[in-house]
Amino acid sequence: MPESTARRTIIDPMTDSTFFQFSQFIQTELGIKMPPTKKVMLQARLHKRLWKLGLDSFDAYYEYVFSPDGREHELPQMINVVTTNKTDFFREPNHFDFLVEHVLPKMIKRHGLEKRFTLWCAGSSSGEEPYSLAMVLHNYSEQVHGFKFFILATDISTKVLDKAKLGIYDEESAEPIPVIFRQKYLLRSKERDKGLVRVSPEIRSFVRFRRLNLIKSDFGLRETVDIIFCRNVIIYFNRETQEHVINKLYHHLSPGGYLFTGHSETLNGHSVPLKAVAHTVYQKEF
Ligand SMILES: C[S@@+](CC[C@H](N)C(=O)[O-])C[C@H]1O[C@@H](n2cnc3c(N)ncnc32)[C@H](O)[C@@H]1O
């Protein structure tokens, strides 16, 4: 369906039964909780898509999005507006300190410097988190010669992945990056008044972005990883889905590997065989 340039049509409020159909899909296929209290928010987010397509009802949108053509062209757009992608460079900075001061020295002591350490940023949004990691790890590799790493960054939203691959950000959003890293790892736009910066090609080369739905049974990852950052993602899932996802992440961790979750996402009370080694940092047994 081509996107509409026509003037905005009046759209009737979403009925409870249509909301139920959308919420069922969002909870089952994306894992994201969608209780009736979220109806106003969901309507507001989907409105943009109805306007773009020139549709005048949520029923018509539902019918289109789950048609064969809609599944191919519109469903990714719907997922883009339904997901919450808030992120920052160096968000929850003590995780980065803990990584450098405790996790990496322990891992190097055990494995030596022969191997390349692999990290997975699951729910990486627009790239600020994996690029923060790449800056920290590159800087570390200058102090610990021979340290090698690679970062896989995944998200379900194609919109944030496209932004992440470009690696271009507002100067303002780069402020949390330590000054020394800004000088080393950011390029300023030639047109100064645009106020944009770009992550250096070297830092970008350490990160590979890929679309991946954490709810799907097969992640398609061939090898286990040493460290997983899955922060501020499972907070949007219900308890059962959280446990399901954490157990799957556990299976993708190498023995002795670490999982970092968001500061409000403790695994207390969840039945997962991971040991807490710091607040919201967990380790798999050897
Ligand atoms: C709030 S952002 C967190 C970004 C980053 N990890 C951080 O802490 O700043 C949550 C991200 O999880 C992604 N997400 C939500 N459900 C997902 C799913 N089922 N599979 C993969 N990613 C998902 C969203 O698209 C969003 O970009």
The ligand as a Gaussian input file, in Angstrom:
#p B3LYP/6-31G(d) Opt

LIG

0 1
 C       14.708000       0.798000      25.975000
 S       15.679000       0.129000      24.687000
 C       17.173000      -0.271000      25.560000
 C       18.394000      -0.010000      24.726000
 C       19.729000      -0.282000      25.417000
 N       19.884000      -1.674000      25.721000
 C       19.879000       0.551000      26.655000
 O       19.837000       0.030000      27.766000
 O       20.041000       1.769000      26.517000
 C       14.927000      -1.482000      24.456000
 C       15.194000      -2.072000      23.076000
 O       14.741000      -3.431000      23.063000
 C       14.186000      -3.703000      21.793000
 N       13.253000      -4.847000      21.883000
 C       12.016000      -4.885000      22.424000
 N       11.461000      -6.094000      22.272000
 C       12.370000      -6.857000      21.613000
 C       12.388000      -8.214000      21.156000
 N       11.343000      -9.029000      21.332000
 N       13.499000      -8.657000      20.519000
 C       14.560000      -7.832000      20.326000
 N       14.606000      -6.545000      20.727000
 C       13.522000      -6.060000      21.368000
 C       13.494000      -2.410000      21.403000
 O       13.309000      -2.297000      20.005000
 C       14.441000      -1.352000      21.977000
 O       15.310000      -0.833000      21.006000

